[in-house]
Amino acid sequence: MRFVRRHLEWFVSAGVGLVLLLAVSAFEWTNYEVHPSLLRMLCDGAFVAGALLTCFGAMVLVAAEGAFDAMGYAVHILVRKFSPRKDRFASRITYLEYKARRKEKKRPSVQCVLVVGVAYLVLDGIFLALYYL
């Protein structure tokens, strides 16, 4: 049980991918007159799950490295500028101070979403190879 708690984010990422895989497969099963083969449904579902998880994981990983800090700082300044308290804008921080504060915050690792997404894409490749054999 301790193993599951220590690696909960991996299990949640894999579970989200499995739900996406099953949802796409169920969608294909119900929306076609001639039901597609099981491998085709699994291949399509694994691709959708892998693509979404990989893109989301890459976006979160890039954001954690500070790629969107400039936009966050712009929103921070905008909120301070249009605040009802006029002294808040005068006491604003610089961009370097903003980046330093963001780096100080301890954030959990989110690489598991990216790795699980790539694993679903590999699984999709396996299903695709089996489908065409």
C-alpha positions in Angstrom: 0.0 0.0 0.0 2.9 2.3 0.7 4.1 1.8 -2.9 0.8 3.0 -4.3 0.8 6.1 -2.1 4.4 6.9 -3.1 3.6 6.6 -6.8 0.0 7.9 -6.8 0.6 10.4 -9.6 1.8 7.6 -11.9 -1.3 5.6 -11.2 -3.6 8.6 -11.7 -1.9 9.4 -15.0 -2.2 5.9 -16.2 -5.9 5.8 -15.0 -6.7 9.0 -16.9 -5.1 7.5 -20.0 -7.1 4.3 -19.5 -10.4 6.2 -19.2 -9.6 8.1 -22.4 -8.7 4.9 -24.2 -12.0 3.3 -23.1 -14.0 6.3 -23.9 -12.7 6.6 -27.4 -13.2 2.8 -27.9 -16.8 3.0 -26.7 -17.4 6.0 -28.9 -16.2 4.1 -31.9 -18.2 1.0 -31.0 -21.5 2.9 -30.7 -21.2 5.3 -33.6 -20.4 3.0 -36.5 -22.9 0.8 -38.2 -20.3 -1.9 -38.9 -18.3 -2.3 -35.7 -14.6 -1.8 -36.1 -12.2 -4.5 -34.9 -11.0 -4.6 -31.4 -7.4 -3.7 -32.4 -8.5 -0.7 -34.3 -10.5 0.6 -31.4 -7.7 0.1 -29.0 -5.2 1.7 -31.4 -7.4 4.8 -31.8 -8.0 5.0 -28.1 -4.3 4.6 -27.2 -3.4 7.3 -29.7 -5.9 9.8 -28.3 -4.8 9.1 -24.7 -1.1 9.2 -25.6 -1.4 12.4 -27.6 -3.4 14.2 -25.0 -1.2 13.1 -22.0 2.0 13.8 -23.9 0.9 17.3 -24.9 -0.4 18.1 -21.5 2.7 16.7 -19.8 5.0 18.7 -22.1 3.0 21.9 -21.5 3.2 21.5 -17.7 6.9 20.6 -17.8 7.7 23.7 -19.9 5.5 25.9 -17.6 7.3 24.5 -14.6 10.7 25.6 -16.1 9.4 29.2 -16.4 8.4 29.5 -20.0 5.2 31.4 -19.1 6.6 33.5 -16.3 6.5 36.7 -18.5 2.7 36.2 -19.1 2.2 35.6 -15.3 4.2 38.7 -14.5 2.1 40.8 -17.0 -1.1 39.6 -15.3 0.4 40.3 -11.9 1.1 43.9 -13.0 -2.3 44.3 -14.6 -4.0 43.2 -11.4 -1.9 45.6 -9.3 -2.6 48.5 -11.8 -6.3 48.2 -11.7 -6.6 47.3 -8.0 -8.9 49.6 -6.0 -6.0 50.2 -3.6 -3.8 52.6 -5.5 -0.8 52.0 -3.3 -0.5 48.4 -4.5 0.8 49.5 -7.9 3.5 51.7 -6.3 4.7 48.7 -4.3 5.0 46.3 -7.3 8.0 44.0 -7.7 10.4 43.7 -10.6 10.4 40.8 -13.0 13.6 39.4 -11.5 12.0 39.4 -8.0 8.9 37.7 -9.5 11.0 35.0 -11.1 12.9 34.5 -7.9 9.6 34.0 -5.9 8.3 31.6 -8.5 11.6 29.5 -8.2 11.3 29.4 -4.4 8.0 27.6 -4.5 8.3 23.9 -4.2 6.3 22.2 -6.9 5.6 18.5 -7.3 7.2 16.7 -10.2 4.9 16.3 -13.2 7.2 14.3 -15.5 5.0 11.2 -14.9 2.3 12.6 -17.1 4.7 13.0 -20.0 6.2 9.6 -19.5 2.8 7.9 -19.3 1.7 9.7 -22.4 4.8 8.5 -24.3 4.1 5.0 -23.0 0.5 5.2 -24.4 2.0 6.3 -27.7 4.3 3.2 -27.7 1.3 1.0 -26.9 -0.5 2.6 -29.8 2.4 1.7 -32.1 2.2 -1.9 -30.8 -1.6 -2.0 -31.5 -1.0 -0.5 -34.9 1.6 -3.1 -35.8 -0.7 -5.9 -34.6 -3.6 -4.4 -36.6 -1.7 -4.4 -39.9 -0.2 -7.9 -39.4 
